[in-house]
Amino acid sequence: MNRWIGLLFAIGSVCFAVGPFPGFVHLVGAGPDAAVFFVGSLFFTSAAFLQLRQDRGWATAIQFAGTIFFNVSTFRALGAGDEAKLIWRPDAFGSVCFLVASWLAWREDPGRIAVLNLVGSVFFGISAVAGYIVPSTGDALDLGASNFTTVLGALCFLAGGLLLVPRSRVAVR
């Protein structure tokens, strides 16, 4: 099952790396860009659900909750039709869940995958803060930083997911 978990996280991560990539929204439009994030969130949730089924403790339960927050926020972003507007930014609640889950997992096993996931969660947390919408102006604090750190976080999650795939092959042999 670890192989599937790794692959699902990797596919979801690719979506979160592509969605905010400079120029992508202008190439495909706001709706398809938002759909890329939503599809990515579904892959994350599928992987987190498989981990939860393995009964890996609090970290997986909290991570699963975080993916649900991302499902909700990416689903809401599907209605954004204007490229000039922010399509999606990491949800603050989902980011906090990812940070807590990653820290718990790292504390339990401080290996490479846990470190990558923790760093990815920190980047998503920074992105959530940078993407905060200022109520008085309706603008993000720093959209460029939000997009950049989303890509960096997604690349960390991608590396962690890919590292999980070979580990499961070794276990099968």
N, C-alpha and C positions, 0 to 999 in steps of 0.2 A: 504494500500500500504506500510505502514511502516514495516509491518511484512516481506514482500518480500524484501524490502530494507535491513533490518537487516540480513535476511538469505543470500542474495546475497553477502553482505559485509563479512559475517562470512565464507562462502565457499571460497571466494577469499583469505581471510586472512589465512585460513588453508593451501592453496596452497603456499602462500608466507612464511609461517612458516616451511613447510616441505621442500621446494626447497633448501634452503641453509643449512638445518640441517646437522651436521657433518656425513659424510659417505653415505648420500643419493645418491649423484652423483655417488659414486663408486658402490653402490648397483644396480642402474638402468641404469647408463650410461648418457652421456652428453645430448643426444637428448631428452630422456624422462624427464630428469631434467628440461631442457629448456622448454619443453612442459607444465610442471606443472606450471611454472611461467607464461607462456602465457595464459593458461586457467584461472589462478587466475586473471590476468589482465582483462580478458573478464568479469568475475564476478564482479570485481570492477567497470568496466565501465557500466555494466548493472544496478548496484545499483545506481551509480552516475547519470545515465540517468533518472531513475525513480525519484530521488530527484529533478533533474532539471525540470522534467515535473510538479512537485508540485509547481514550481515557488517559491523556497525558497531564492532567492536573489543571490548576488555576490558570496558568499561562495560556493554554489553548482555549479555555472558556472565555477569558477576557479578550483574546485575539478574535475569536468568533464574533463576540459582541461588537468589536471594532469594525469588522467587515460588514456587519449589518448596518452600522451607521454610514459606512461608505456606500452601501447599496442604496440607502435612502437618499443621501446627498447627490449621488450620481444620477439616480432616477429623476430627482427634481430638476437637475440640470438639463435633462432631455428637452424640457420646455423652452430653454433659452434659444432664441432664434437669431440673435444679433451677434455677429463676429466681434464687434467692438466691445461687447460685454464679456465679463469673466464667465467662461463656460463652467469650469469646476475648479475648486480648490479643496485641499484636504479638509475634511470635517474635523472640527476641534475635538469633539467627543471620540470619534474614531481614532484620531491621532493620539489622544491620551490613552485610549485602550491599547493601541499598538505599542506605545512607550512602556506602559506597565507590563504588558505581556512579554515584550522583548527583554525587559530588565529581569523579570522573574525567570525566563528561560535561560538567560545568560548566567544568572546566579546559580542555577542548577547545573549547567554545563557550559562553561565559558569557551567553547570551541569556536572555530571559524564561522560556522553558520550562525550561531547565536550572536557573535560580534557583528557580522554583516547585517543581520536583522535589527539589532539594536541601533546601529549607525543609520540604517534606512529609516527606522522609526524616528530618530532624531531629526533627520532631514524632512520627513513628512510633518513633524511638529513645527519645525521652522517655517515650512511652507504654509501651514495653517495660520501661523501668526502673521507672516508677510502677506497672506491673502485676505486678511481681515478686512471686511468692508466697513469703511468709516461712515457711520450713519449720516453725518452732516453733508458729506459730498457724494456718497454712493460709489466712491472709488476704493480700490484695494490699496493697502499701505504700500506695497511694492510688488506689483504683478510680475515683474521680471524675476525677482528673487523667489517668489512663490513658484513660478514655473520651473526655474532652474533647480531648486531644491526638491521639487516633486520628481524631476527626472533623475537626480542623484539618488534619492530614496528608492525609486523604482529600480535603478541599476543595482543597488545593494541587494534588494529583494530578489532580483533576477539571479545574481551571483549565488545567493543563498539557496535558491530553488534548484539551480543547476548543480550545485555541490551535493544536494540531497539525492539527486538521481543516481550518480555512481555509487554512493554509499549503499543504496538499496540493492544494487546489482551485486556488490561484494557480499552482502548479507545473504543473498539467494544462493550463491555458489557454496 
